[in-house]
Amino acid sequence: MSRSGFAILVGRPNVGKSTLTNALVGAEVAITSSRPQTTRHTIRGVRNVGEDQIILVDTPGIHRPRTLLGRRLNDLVLATLTEVDVVVFCLPADQKIGPGDRFIAERLADLRRQKLVIAVTKADLVSRDALAVSLQGAAEFASDMGLTVAEYVPVSGVDGSNVEELAHVLAGLMPDGPPLFGDQISDQPERVVVAELIRQAALERLHDELPHSVAVDIDEMGPREDRDDLIDIYAVLYVERDSQKPIILGRRGQQLKEIGAQARGRIEALLGSKVYLNLHVKVAKDWQNSPGALRRLGF
């Protein structure tokens, strides 16, 4: 009898959820960044383990929100928690357990049907002795918070250590049932993943120059009429203030060209085709607090 079901990865921002999702799936389906609160969609990646199937949900980091967007992202995570079969609570090995982790644990304590796995992430950043201390600390923390944990798995999405073990643990906790997906690795529309890859390139190029006020919208995307080996993509990067626009453009538009070149390589790998990528920058005033702008941008 095969097993299949949904597993959600939760944790505070920047604990390695997206990197771990990509490692489990074996492809880049969730964008990663050293900046917190990078993920804005619940990306579903599909991983087959023998005859079993895991549908992985990578969510935005749960945090104390300061904007309407932040509140909506938190609501999205909490709503998704009730719809999955297994919850993977990510606690980074290189950081101490803090208020953000307790905030999440309090919400996990209310779950009844879902099985809980604690993944001690970023295991590649600490020594073996320090990792053992982190695992013991995670167990004590879970006990103090009244959590019932099925498994503890130290793991690194960067160097791949214990990724296969975690996959088998998750598969074994899924309910009996046939696979829900075929050979695809994600159920996200290509336009959503393309927009996320563009935003990832922008975050990487801008480093600390721009806060998380960048959103990407795909205006048009499709094969060029006279060529079957080229896909045209027209996208807009939105910022919140006029002063942020020249930061993305750079001197004589060079920064935007670099963002486009970096994103294009990843998009071509995703789509398996040559891509013409046309990027523009526009200002949407305070879009993170505008219900209309959030709807238009898919939040």
C-alpha positions as CSV (number, residue, x, y, z in Angstrom):
1,M,0.0,0.0,0.0
2,S,1.4,3.4,-1.0
3,R,1.2,6.5,1.1
4,S,0.7,10.1,0.1
5,G,0.0,13.4,1.8
6,F,1.0,17.0,2.6
7,A,3.9,18.1,4.8
8,I,4.2,21.8,5.8
9,L,7.6,23.3,6.8
10,V,7.2,26.0,9.4
11,G,9.5,28.2,11.4
12,R,10.4,31.7,12.0
13,P,12.0,33.6,9.1
14,N,15.3,32.6,7.7
15,V,15.7,29.1,9.3
16,G,16.3,27.3,6.1
17,K,12.8,26.2,5.1
18,S,13.1,27.1,1.4
19,T,16.6,25.6,1.1
20,L,15.3,22.4,2.7
21,T,12.3,22.3,0.4
22,N,14.5,22.6,-2.7
23,A,16.8,19.8,-1.3
24,L,13.9,17.5,-0.7
25,V,12.4,18.1,-4.1
26,G,15.7,18.0,-5.9
27,A,15.0,21.2,-7.8
28,E,14.6,24.9,-7.2
29,V,10.8,25.3,-6.5
30,A,11.2,27.8,-3.6
31,I,13.3,30.9,-3.7
32,T,16.0,31.3,-1.1
33,S,17.8,34.3,0.4
34,S,20.0,35.3,3.3
35,R,17.3,37.9,4.1
36,P,14.4,36.9,6.3
37,Q,10.8,36.8,5.0
38,T,11.8,35.9,1.5
39,T,9.1,33.4,0.8
40,R,5.7,34.9,0.1
41,H,3.7,32.0,-1.4
42,T,3.1,28.5,-0.1
43,I,5.2,26.7,-2.7
44,R,4.2,23.0,-3.1
45,G,7.0,20.7,-4.2
46,V,6.4,17.1,-5.0
47,R,8.8,14.3,-3.8
48,N,8.4,10.7,-4.5
49,V,10.0,8.1,-2.1
50,G,9.5,4.7,-3.8
51,E,5.8,4.3,-4.1
52,D,5.1,7.0,-1.5
53,Q,4.6,10.7,-2.3
54,I,5.1,13.8,-0.2
55,I,3.7,17.2,-1.3
56,L,5.9,19.7,0.5
57,V,4.5,23.1,1.4
58,D,7.1,25.8,2.1
59,T,5.6,28.8,3.8
60,P,6.5,32.3,4.7
61,G,8.2,32.6,8.1
62,I,5.8,33.2,10.9
63,H,6.6,36.6,12.5
64,R,5.0,39.5,14.3
65,P,3.6,41.4,11.4
66,R,4.0,45.2,10.9
67,T,2.1,45.4,7.6
68,L,-1.1,44.2,6.0
69,L,1.0,41.9,3.9
70,G,2.7,40.5,7.0
71,R,-0.7,39.8,8.6
72,R,-1.9,38.0,5.5
73,L,1.2,35.9,5.3
74,N,0.8,34.8,8.9
75,D,-2.9,34.0,8.3
76,L,-1.9,31.9,5.2
77,V,0.5,29.8,7.2
78,L,-1.9,29.2,10.1
79,A,-4.7,28.3,7.8
80,T,-2.5,25.8,5.9
81,L,-1.4,24.2,9.1
82,T,-4.9,22.7,9.6
83,E,-4.9,21.2,6.1
84,V,-1.8,19.1,6.1
85,D,-0.9,15.6,7.4
86,V,2.6,16.3,8.8
87,V,4.2,19.5,10.2
88,V,7.9,20.0,10.1
89,F,9.0,22.5,12.7
90,C,12.4,23.9,11.6
91,L,14.8,25.0,14.4
92,P,18.2,26.2,13.2
93,A,21.2,24.5,14.8
94,D,23.3,27.7,14.8
95,Q,20.8,29.8,16.7
96,K,19.3,29.7,20.2
97,I,15.6,28.9,20.6
98,G,13.8,32.2,21.2
99,P,10.5,34.0,21.4
100,G,9.7,33.5,17.8
101,D,10.0,29.7,18.2
102,R,7.8,29.7,21.3
103,F,5.2,31.8,19.4
104,I,5.0,29.1,16.7
105,A,5.1,26.2,19.2
106,E,2.1,27.7,21.0
107,R,0.1,27.4,17.8
108,L,1.4,23.9,17.0
109,A,0.2,22.7,20.5
110,D,-3.4,23.3,19.3
111,L,-3.1,20.8,16.4
112,R,-4.6,17.4,17.0
113,R,-4.6,15.3,13.8
114,Q,-1.2,16.4,12.3
115,K,2.0,14.5,13.1
116,L,4.9,16.6,14.1
117,V,8.6,16.3,13.1
118,I,11.3,18.7,14.4
119,A,14.0,19.3,11.8
120,V,17.2,20.8,13.3
121,T,18.3,22.8,10.2
122,K,21.6,24.3,9.1
123,A,23.4,21.3,10.6
124,D,26.3,22.1,8.3
125,L,27.1,25.3,10.2
126,V,27.9,23.7,13.6
127,S,30.2,20.9,14.9
128,R,28.9,17.4,15.7
129,D,29.0,18.2,19.5
130,A,27.1,21.5,19.0
131,L,24.6,19.7,16.9
132,A,24.0,17.1,19.7
133,V,23.4,20.0,22.1
134,S,20.9,21.6,19.6
135,L,19.0,18.3,19.3
136,Q,18.8,17.9,23.1
137,G,17.7,21.6,23.4
138,A,15.0,21.0,20.8
139,A,13.7,17.9,22.7
140,E,13.6,19.9,26.0
141,F,11.9,22.8,24.3
142,A,9.2,20.5,22.7
143,S,8.6,18.9,26.1
144,D,8.3,22.3,27.9
145,M,5.8,23.4,25.2
146,G,3.7,20.3,25.4
147,L,4.4,19.1,21.9
148,T,4.2,15.5,20.9
149,V,7.0,14.9,18.4
150,A,7.2,11.8,16.1
151,E,10.8,12.3,15.0
152,Y,13.8,14.6,15.4
153,V,16.0,14.9,12.4
154,P,19.2,17.0,12.1
155,V,19.5,18.1,8.5
156,S,21.2,20.5,6.1
157,G,19.6,21.6,2.8
158,V,22.9,23.1,1.8
159,D,25.2,20.0,1.9
160,G,22.4,17.5,1.8
161,S,23.2,15.7,5.0
162,N,20.2,13.6,6.3
163,V,17.9,15.0,3.5
164,E,17.1,11.4,2.4
165,E,16.5,10.3,6.0
166,L,14.0,13.2,6.5
167,A,12.3,12.2,3.2
168,H,11.8,8.6,4.4
169,V,10.6,9.8,7.8
170,L,8.0,12.1,6.2
171,A,6.9,9.4,3.8
172,G,6.4,6.9,6.6
173,L,4.1,9.3,8.4
174,M,1.8,9.9,5.5
175,P,-1.7,8.3,5.4
176,D,-2.3,5.4,3.1
177,G,-3.4,6.5,-0.4
178,P,-2.3,6.7,-4.1
179,P,0.0,9.4,-5.4
180,L,-1.8,12.7,-5.9
181,F,0.6,14.0,-8.6
182,G,2.4,12.5,-11.6
183,D,6.0,13.3,-12.6
184,Q,5.7,17.1,-11.9
185,I,7.9,18.6,-9.2
186,S,5.5,21.5,-8.3
187,D,1.9,22.5,-8.6
188,Q,2.7,26.2,-8.8
189,P,1.8,27.9,-12.1
190,E,5.0,28.6,-14.1
191,R,4.2,32.4,-14.0
192,V,4.3,32.3,-10.2
193,V,7.6,30.5,-10.1
194,V,9.1,32.8,-12.8
195,A,8.0,35.9,-10.8
196,E,9.6,34.4,-7.7
197,L,12.9,33.7,-9.5
198,I,13.0,37.3,-10.7
199,R,12.4,38.6,-7.1
200,Q,15.1,36.2,-5.8
201,A,17.6,37.7,-8.3
202,A,16.6,41.2,-7.2
203,L,17.1,40.4,-3.5
204,E,20.5,38.8,-4.2
205,R,21.7,41.8,-6.3
206,L,20.5,44.5,-3.9
207,H,21.7,42.9,-0.7
208,D,20.9,45.3,2.2
209,E,20.1,48.3,0.0
210,L,16.4,47.7,-0.3
211,P,14.0,46.3,2.3
212,H,11.5,43.6,1.4
213,S,9.3,46.0,-0.5
214,V,9.9,44.4,-3.9
215,A,7.1,42.6,-5.7
216,V,7.1,41.1,-9.2
217,D,4.2,40.8,-11.6
218,I,4.3,39.0,-14.9
219,D,2.5,41.1,-17.6
220,E,2.9,38.7,-20.5
221,M,4.5,35.3,-20.9
222,G,4.4,33.0,-23.9
223,P,6.3,31.6,-26.9
224,R,7.2,34.1,-29.6
225,E,4.9,33.7,-32.6
226,D,7.6,33.0,-35.2
227,R,9.8,30.9,-33.0
228,D,9.2,27.7,-31.0
229,D,12.5,27.9,-29.2
230,L,12.0,31.3,-27.5
231,I,9.7,32.4,-24.7
232,D,9.0,36.1,-24.2
233,I,8.5,37.3,-20.7
234,Y,7.5,40.9,-19.8
235,A,7.6,41.6,-16.0
236,V,7.3,44.6,-13.7
237,L,9.2,45.0,-10.4
238,Y,7.2,47.1,-8.0
239,V,8.6,49.2,-5.2
240,E,6.8,51.3,-2.6
241,R,8.6,54.7,-2.9
242,D,10.0,56.8,-5.7
243,S,13.4,56.8,-3.9
244,Q,13.6,53.0,-4.3
245,K,13.2,53.0,-8.1
246,P,16.8,54.2,-8.9
247,I,18.2,51.7,-6.5
248,I,16.8,48.8,-8.6
249,L,17.7,50.6,-11.9
250,G,21.3,51.4,-10.9
251,R,23.6,53.6,-12.9
252,R,22.4,53.8,-16.5
253,G,20.1,50.8,-15.8
254,Q,23.0,48.5,-15.1
255,Q,21.6,47.0,-11.9
256,L,18.3,46.1,-13.6
257,K,20.3,44.5,-16.5
258,E,22.3,42.4,-14.0
259,I,19.1,41.3,-12.2
260,G,17.6,40.3,-15.6
261,A,20.6,38.3,-16.6
262,Q,20.7,36.4,-13.3
263,A,17.0,35.7,-13.4
264,R,17.0,34.7,-17.0
265,G,19.5,31.9,-16.5
266,R,17.4,30.3,-13.7
267,I,14.2,30.8,-15.7
268,E,15.7,29.1,-18.8
269,A,16.7,26.1,-16.6
270,L,13.2,25.9,-15.2
271,L,11.4,26.2,-18.6
272,G,14.0,24.3,-20.7
273,S,14.0,27.0,-23.3
274,K,15.7,30.2,-24.3
275,V,14.0,33.3,-22.8
276,Y,13.7,36.9,-23.7
277,L,13.2,38.7,-20.4
278,N,12.0,42.4,-20.4
279,L,12.0,44.1,-17.0
280,H,10.5,47.4,-15.9
281,V,10.4,49.1,-12.5
282,K,7.2,50.9,-11.3
283,V,6.2,52.5,-8.0
284,A,3.1,51.2,-6.2
285,K,2.8,53.5,-3.1
286,D,2.9,51.6,0.2
287,W,1.7,48.4,-1.6
288,Q,2.3,46.2,1.4
289,N,-0.6,48.0,3.2
290,S,-2.9,48.4,0.2
291,P,-5.7,45.7,-0.1
292,G,-6.1,46.6,-3.8
293,A,-2.4,46.3,-4.6
294,L,-2.1,43.1,-2.6
295,R,-4.9,41.6,-4.6
296,R,-3.4,42.7,-7.9
297,L,0.0,41.2,-6.9
298,G,-1.5,37.9,-5.9
299,F,-1.6,38.2,-2.1
